[in-house]
Amino acid sequence: MGNQPIPVCFTVVIPTHTPCLERTIIMATTFTASVRKAAPINFVTSRKGADRKSEPTLMMDARYDETTQSINVYCADGKLRTCRLDRLPDLEAGRALWAAIQKAGKAKKPVMFVAAGGFTPDRWFYTIE
């Protein structure tokens, strides 16, 4: 279906007082408009740049930091990458990310980190590939 317009119907009621008739007349008008469904939000960020991907690297360790509500991943390339979980769309997205990190880590497969908003994937990420 994509980003096709969706018809939306709404009614506007305008109360009008007519002094000469000493009564209120209710006029209702119905409008039909087309709105587009918003694209799903993967990650909330203040910047609007395109997603960026890191070079493939092995994950050495991954930890959840309760204080910052972040996942910190220590990588073989010497970099520490962070995902701020409060910026993900919901709790399920965070759980799915944690499961993907654990699966890739156990398999010892190189992964690419994806950062939103044009931020560097050598420091930030919201998903892995």
C-alpha positions as semicolon CSV with decimal commas, in nm:
position;residue;x (nm);y (nm);z (nm)
1;M;0,000;0,000;0,000
2;G;0,296;0,230;0,062
3;N;0,234;0,596;0,121
4;Q;-0,103;0,621;-0,058
5;P;-0,357;0,887;0,044
6;I;-0,622;0,767;0,287
7;P;-0,966;0,935;0,270
8;V;-1,067;1,088;0,601
9;C;-1,415;1,225;0,661
10;F;-1,496;1,476;0,936
11;T;-1,786;1,707;1,019
12;V;-1,762;2,067;1,137
13;V;-2,056;2,205;1,333
14;I;-2,090;2,584;1,341
15;P;-2,351;2,723;1,584
16;T;-2,494;3,049;1,452
17;H;-2,719;3,282;1,650
18;T;-2,967;3,480;1,443
19;P;-3,096;3,781;1,648
20;C;-3,405;3,841;1,435
21;L;-3,527;3,483;1,480
22;E;-3,404;3,459;1,838
23;R;-3,283;3,105;1,795
24;T;-2,962;2,926;1,717
25;I;-2,925;2,753;1,384
26;I;-2,678;2,466;1,359
27;M;-2,501;2,436;1,026
28;A;-2,299;2,122;0,962
29;T;-2,058;2,078;0,680
30;T;-1,882;1,752;0,595
31;F;-1,536;1,755;0,439
32;T;-1,337;1,471;0,289
33;A;-0,961;1,507;0,284
34;S;-0,674;1,282;0,190
35;V;-0,393;1,228;0,435
36;R;-0,080;1,020;0,398
37;K;0,020;0,758;0,649
38;A;0,340;0,858;0,824
39;A;0,646;0,645;0,765
40;P;0,741;0,439;1,070
41;I;1,001;0,602;1,292
42;N;1,306;0,383;1,354
43;F;1,493;0,614;1,586
44;V;1,432;0,964;1,722
45;T;1,717;1,208;1,665
46;S;1,761;1,584;1,637
47;R;1,942;1,557;1,303
48;K;1,783;1,482;0,967
49;G;2,077;1,326;0,780
50;A;2,071;0,987;0,612
51;D;2,155;0,667;0,799
52;R;2,524;0,579;0,796
53;K;2,684;0,233;0,824
54;S;3,012;0,134;0,983
55;E;3,270;-0,099;0,835
56;P;3,207;-0,463;0,934
57;T;3,359;-0,544;1,274
58;L;3,341;-0,812;1,541
59;M;3,166;-0,745;1,870
60;M;3,381;-0,829;2,171
61;D;3,133;-0,751;2,450
62;A;2,786;-0,598;2,489
63;R;2,639;-0,456;2,807
64;Y;2,322;-0,280;2,914
65;D;2,379;0,037;3,116
66;E;2,080;0,098;3,346
67;T;2,192;0,450;3,434
68;T;2,183;0,578;3,076
69;Q;1,937;0,316;2,943
70;S;2,185;0,232;2,669
71;I;2,339;-0,071;2,507
72;N;2,718;-0,037;2,489
73;V;2,904;-0,261;2,245
74;Y;3,282;-0,298;2,260
75;C;3,421;-0,389;1,918
76;A;3,738;-0,550;1,776
77;D;3,823;-0,224;1,596
78;G;3,874;-0,061;1,937
79;K;3,555;0,146;1,929
80;L;3,276;0,164;2,186
81;R;2,935;0,203;2,019
82;T;2,621;0,309;2,202
83;C;2,247;0,276;2,136
84;R;2,017;0,498;2,343
85;L;1,716;0,272;2,401
86;D;1,485;0,559;2,494
87;R;1,514;0,680;2,133
88;L;1,383;0,356;1,982
89;P;1,014;0,343;1,888
90;D;0,915;0,097;2,163
91;L;1,030;-0,165;2,412
92;E;0,995;-0,446;2,158
93;A;1,242;-0,275;1,924
94;G;1,494;-0,264;2,210
95;R;1,441;-0,631;2,290
96;A;1,476;-0,727;1,924
97;L;1,801;-0,529;1,898
98;W;1,942;-0,692;2,211
99;A;1,851;-1,039;2,074
100;A;2,018;-0,958;1,739
101;I;2,334;-0,836;1,915
102;Q;2,351;-1,152;2,127
103;K;2,292;-1,379;1,827
104;A;2,560;-1,210;1,615
105;G;2,802;-1,204;1,909
106;K;2,763;-1,577;1,978
107;A;2,808;-1,656;1,608
108;K;3,122;-1,437;1,603
109;K;3,001;-1,279;1,281
110;P;3,117;-0,931;1,171
111;V;2,834;-0,677;1,182
112;M;2,780;-0,325;1,051
113;F;2,639;-0,068;1,291
114;V;2,377;0,172;1,153
115;A;2,351;0,526;1,293
116;A;2,055;0,758;1,232
117;G;2,054;1,126;1,141
118;G;2,397;1,132;0,979
119;F;2,569;1,061;1,312
120;T;2,889;0,854;1,303
121;P;2,831;0,478;1,329
122;D;3,175;0,456;1,493
123;R;3,012;0,596;1,811
124;W;2,629;0,559;1,780
125;F;2,389;0,302;1,641
126;Y;2,023;0,205;1,644
127;T;2,045;-0,130;1,463
128;I;2,297;-0,378;1,323
129;E;2,322;-0,555;0,990
